[in-house]
Amino acid sequence: MKIASLDNKTLAIHLFRLSFGINFFFHGLVRLPNLEKFVTGMQNTFKDTLLPEFLVTPLAWIIPFTELIIGLFLLLNKFTRETLIVSFILMNILVIGSSFAQKWDLVGLQSTYIGFLFLLLYFINNDQKSLEKQH
């Protein structure tokens, strides 16, 4: 695939996918060296909410790895449709958690991510899927 041969729409979608891949990848990557601190922070955030610790703790351990894998697949343009579906699921879990913690600014930001994920999924068409298979 040569960049010069791509129309603007296709190029824009690939750059958008790459940007989200970088975003998710580094969200996960920077959390891994301090994973226990991240988990403890999540537990503290939700300790005075209705969300039980037995749900918070395993999710807190899983989130950074999920972000890293999502980012990697988006960067590599592999399983893109499926990866975006997993991204939607993750973001909706985060919205639920942020709502329990009444962190409405985060709910707004997470909802913005969901909107951009929608656009990315919506505009990936059969041409992008065929490009994915070439890599």
FIDOTI-179993 format. One record per residue (C-alpha): residue number from 0; residue in one letter; x negated, y negated, z. Coordinates in steps of 0.5 Angstrom, whole numbers. Each point is the difference from the previous one (the first is absolute). Layout:
BEGIN
k:NUM; r:A; px:X; py:Y; pz:Z
...
This chain:
BEGIN
k:0; r:M; px:0; py:0; pz:0
k:1; r:K; px:-3; py:-7; pz:-2
k:2; r:I; px:3; py:-6; pz:3
k:3; r:A; px:0; py:-4; pz:-6
k:4; r:S; px:4; py:5; pz:-3
k:5; r:L; px:6; py:-1; pz:5
k:6; r:D; px:6; py:-4; pz:-1
k:7; r:N; px:0; py:-5; pz:6
k:8; r:K; px:6; py:3; pz:3
k:9; r:T; px:-4; py:7; pz:1
k:10; r:L; px:-6; py:-4; pz:2
k:11; r:A; px:4; py:-4; pz:5
k:12; r:I; px:3; py:7; pz:3
k:13; r:H; px:-7; py:3; pz:1
k:14; r:L; px:-3; py:-6; pz:3
k:15; r:F; px:6; py:0; pz:5
k:16; r:R; px:-1; py:7; pz:1
k:17; r:L; px:-7; py:-1; pz:2
k:18; r:S; px:1; py:-6; pz:4
k:19; r:F; px:5; py:4; pz:4
k:20; r:G; px:-5; py:6; pz:0
k:21; r:I; px:-6; py:-4; pz:3
k:22; r:N; px:5; py:-3; pz:5
k:23; r:F; px:3; py:7; pz:3
k:24; r:F; px:-7; py:3; pz:-1
k:25; r:F; px:-4; py:-5; pz:5
k:26; r:H; px:6; py:0; pz:5
k:27; r:G; px:-1; py:7; pz:1
k:28; r:L; px:-8; py:0; pz:-1
k:29; r:V; px:-1; py:-6; pz:5
k:30; r:R; px:4; py:4; pz:6
k:31; r:L; px:-3; py:6; pz:-1
k:32; r:P; px:-6; py:-2; pz:4
k:33; r:N; px:4; py:-3; pz:6
k:34; r:L; px:6; py:6; pz:-1
k:35; r:E; px:1; py:0; pz:8
k:36; r:K; px:0; py:-7; pz:1
k:37; r:F; px:5; py:0; pz:-6
k:38; r:V; px:4; py:5; pz:3
k:39; r:T; px:0; py:-3; pz:7
k:40; r:G; px:2; py:-7; pz:-3
k:41; r:M; px:6; py:3; pz:-3
k:42; r:Q; px:2; py:4; pz:6
k:43; r:N; px:-1; py:-7; pz:4
k:44; r:T; px:5; py:-3; pz:-5
k:45; r:F; px:5; py:5; pz:1
k:46; r:K; px:0; py:1; pz:7
k:47; r:D; px:6; py:-5; pz:2
k:48; r:T; px:4; py:2; pz:-6
k:49; r:L; px:5; py:6; pz:-1
k:50; r:L; px:-5; py:3; pz:-5
k:51; r:P; px:-3; py:6; pz:4
k:52; r:E; px:-7; py:1; pz:1
k:53; r:F; px:1; py:8; pz:-3
k:54; r:L; px:2; py:-4; pz:-6
k:55; r:V; px:-5; py:-6; pz:0
k:56; r:T; px:-7; py:4; pz:1
k:57; r:P; px:0; py:5; pz:-5
k:58; r:L; px:2; py:-5; pz:-5
k:59; r:A; px:-5; py:-4; pz:2
k:60; r:W; px:-5; py:5; pz:-1
k:61; r:I; px:3; py:1; pz:-7
k:62; r:I; px:1; py:-7; pz:-3
k:63; r:P; px:-8; py:-1; pz:-1
k:64; r:F; px:-1; py:6; pz:-4
k:65; r:T; px:7; py:-1; pz:-4
k:66; r:E; px:-3; py:-7; pz:-2
k:67; r:L; px:-6; py:3; pz:-2
k:68; r:I; px:3; py:5; pz:-4
k:69; r:I; px:5; py:-4; pz:-3
k:70; r:G; px:-6; py:-6; pz:-2
k:71; r:L; px:-4; py:6; pz:-3
k:72; r:F; px:5; py:3; pz:-4
k:73; r:L; px:2; py:-7; pz:-3
k:74; r:L; px:-7; py:-2; pz:-1
k:75; r:L; px:-1; py:6; pz:-4
k:76; r:N; px:7; py:0; pz:-4
k:77; r:K; px:2; py:7; pz:3
k:78; r:F; px:6; py:2; pz:2
k:79; r:T; px:2; py:-7; pz:-1
k:80; r:R; px:8; py:1; pz:0
k:81; r:E; px:0; py:5; pz:6
k:82; r:T; px:-5; py:-5; pz:4
k:83; r:L; px:4; py:-6; pz:-1
k:84; r:I; px:6; py:4; pz:3
k:85; r:V; px:-4; py:2; pz:6
k:86; r:S; px:-2; py:-7; pz:1
k:87; r:F; px:7; py:-2; pz:0
k:88; r:I; px:1; py:5; pz:5
k:89; r:L; px:-6; py:-3; pz:4
k:90; r:M; px:3; py:-7; pz:0
k:91; r:N; px:7; py:2; pz:2
k:92; r:I; px:-3; py:4; pz:6
k:93; r:L; px:-4; py:-7; pz:2
k:94; r:V; px:6; py:-4; pz:-1
k:95; r:I; px:4; py:4; pz:5
k:96; r:G; px:-6; py:0; pz:5
k:97; r:S; px:-1; py:-7; pz:-1
k:98; r:S; px:8; py:-1; pz:1
k:99; r:F; px:0; py:4; pz:6
k:100; r:A; px:-6; py:-5; pz:3
k:101; r:Q; px:4; py:-6; pz:-3
k:102; r:K; px:-6; py:-2; pz:-4
k:103; r:W; px:4; py:-4; pz:-5
k:104; r:D; px:-6; py:-3; pz:-3
k:105; r:L; px:-3; py:7; pz:-2
k:106; r:V; px:7; py:2; pz:-2
k:107; r:G; px:0; py:-5; pz:-5
k:108; r:L; px:-7; py:1; pz:-3
k:109; r:Q; px:2; py:8; pz:0
k:110; r:S; px:6; py:-2; pz:-4
k:111; r:T; px:-4; py:-4; pz:-5
k:112; r:Y; px:-5; py:6; pz:-1
k:113; r:I; px:6; py:4; pz:-1
k:114; r:G; px:3; py:-5; pz:-6
k:115; r:F; px:-7; py:1; pz:-3
k:116; r:L; px:0; py:7; pz:0
k:117; r:F; px:7; py:0; pz:-3
k:118; r:L; px:-3; py:-4; pz:-6
k:119; r:L; px:-6; py:4; pz:0
k:120; r:L; px:4; py:6; pz:-1
k:121; r:Y; px:5; py:-3; pz:-4
k:122; r:F; px:-5; py:-2; pz:-5
k:123; r:I; px:-4; py:6; pz:-1
k:124; r:N; px:3; py:4; pz:-6
k:125; r:N; px:-2; py:6; pz:-4
k:126; r:D; px:-6; py:-4; pz:-3
k:127; r:Q; px:-3; py:-1; pz:7
k:128; r:K; px:2; py:7; pz:1
k:129; r:S; px:-4; py:3; pz:-6
k:130; r:L; px:-6; py:-5; pz:2
k:131; r:E; px:0; py:3; pz:6
k:132; r:K; px:-1; py:7; pz:-3
k:133; r:Q; px:-6; py:-2; pz:-4
k:134; r:H; px:-4; py:-1; pz:6
